[in-house]
């Protein structure tokens, strides 16, 4: 004898999610994902700004070193370039300091150590570049 199948009307048989509950869960998940995306984007923008400022500071230091290396008047380098520029022309917010240290040997030869330091509010550590220029 076959027993006909009956549908149960008990609460345990209808224990799934309704369409409305699924939609509310998806909306909440969407807001969580948007918040995480905004946080990640903010961190990336800060990182890019810091890297851009660091690159700009490095370029300012190297520009000064190249100008000093290209100057043919060795005897007046320190007098003309040993200065602190604040702000640097064309780069507001940056400060560039150039220092010279002369070393003379017993035979009369000399060399100068040139140190260029660039600072900016957006760069946590000063950027320093050093080179040595010998007398002709």
C-alpha positions in Angstrom: 0.0 0.0 0.0 1.3 3.4 -1.0 1.2 6.2 1.4 0.7 9.6 -0.3 3.4 12.2 0.4 2.3 15.1 2.5 3.8 18.4 2.9 4.6 19.3 6.5 3.4 22.7 7.7 5.6 22.7 10.7 8.0 25.6 11.3 11.1 23.3 10.9 10.2 22.6 7.3 10.2 26.3 6.3 13.6 27.1 8.0 15.2 28.7 4.9 15.9 32.4 4.2 13.4 34.7 2.7 14.2 36.9 -0.3 14.0 40.0 1.9 16.5 38.6 4.4 18.9 37.7 1.5 18.6 41.2 0.1 19.3 42.9 3.4 22.3 40.7 3.9 23.6 41.7 0.5 23.1 45.4 1.2 25.0 45.1 4.4 27.8 43.2 2.7 28.0 45.9 0.0 28.5 48.6 2.7 31.2 46.6 4.3 33.0 46.1 1.0 32.7 49.8 0.2 34.2 50.8 3.5 37.1 48.5 3.1 37.7 49.8 -0.5 37.7 53.4 0.8 40.2 52.6 3.5 42.5 50.8 1.0 42.2 53.7 -1.5 43.1 56.2 1.2 46.2 54.2 2.2 47.3 53.9 -1.4 46.9 57.7 -2.0 49.0 58.5 1.1 51.7 56.1 -0.1 51.7 57.6 -3.6 51.9 61.1 -2.2 54.8 60.1 0.1 56.7 58.4 -2.8 56.1 61.4 -5.0 57.5 63.8 -2.4 60.4 61.5 -1.8 61.2 61.3 -5.5 60.9 65.1 -5.8 63.3 65.6 -2.9 65.8 63.2 -4.4 65.7 65.0 -7.7 66.3 68.4 -6.0 69.3 67.0 -4.2 70.7 65.5 -7.4 70.1 68.7 -9.4 72.2 70.6 -6.9 75.0 68.0 -7.0 75.0 68.0 -10.8 75.2 71.8 -10.9 78.1 71.8 -8.5 79.9 69.1 -10.5 79.4 71.1 -13.7 80.8 74.3 -12.3 84.3 75.0 -13.6 85.3 77.4 -10.8 86.4 74.9 -8.1 87.8 77.6 -5.8 84.5 79.4 -5.3 82.1 76.4 -5.0 81.6 76.6 -1.3 81.1 80.3 -1.3 78.4 80.1 -4.0 76.6 76.9 -3.1 76.8 76.5 0.7 73.4 77.8 1.4 70.0 76.8 2.8 67.1 77.4 0.4 63.7 77.5 2.0 61.5 77.1 0.0 63.3 75.7 -3.0 62.5 77.6 -6.2 59.8 75.6 -8.1 59.2 73.2 -5.1 57.2 74.8 -2.4 57.5 73.1 1.0 61.0 71.7 0.4 64.1 73.0 2.1 67.5 72.2 0.6 70.8 72.6 2.5 74.2 72.3 0.9 77.3 71.8 3.0 81.0 71.6 2.0 83.8 69.9 3.9 87.3 70.6 2.6 90.2 68.1 3.1 93.8 69.2 2.2 96.7 66.7 1.9 100.3 67.5 2.7 101.2 67.6 -1.0 98.8 70.5 -1.5 96.0 68.5 -3.2 92.5 69.1 -1.9 89.1 67.6 -2.2 85.7 68.7 -1.0 82.9 66.6 0.3 79.5 68.0 -0.8 76.4 67.0 1.2 73.0 68.1 0.0 70.1 67.5 2.4 66.4 68.0 1.4 63.6 68.1 3.9 59.8 68.4 3.4 56.8 68.1 5.6 55.5 65.0 3.7 58.8 63.1 3.9 59.4 61.6 7.3 63.3 61.4 7.0 65.6 64.0 5.3 67.0 63.0 2.0 70.8 63.2 1.9 73.1 62.8 -1.1 76.9 63.1 -0.8 79.6 63.4 -3.4 83.3 64.2 -3.5 84.9 66.7 -5.8 88.7 66.9 -6.2 90.6 70.0 -7.1 91.8 70.2 -10.7 
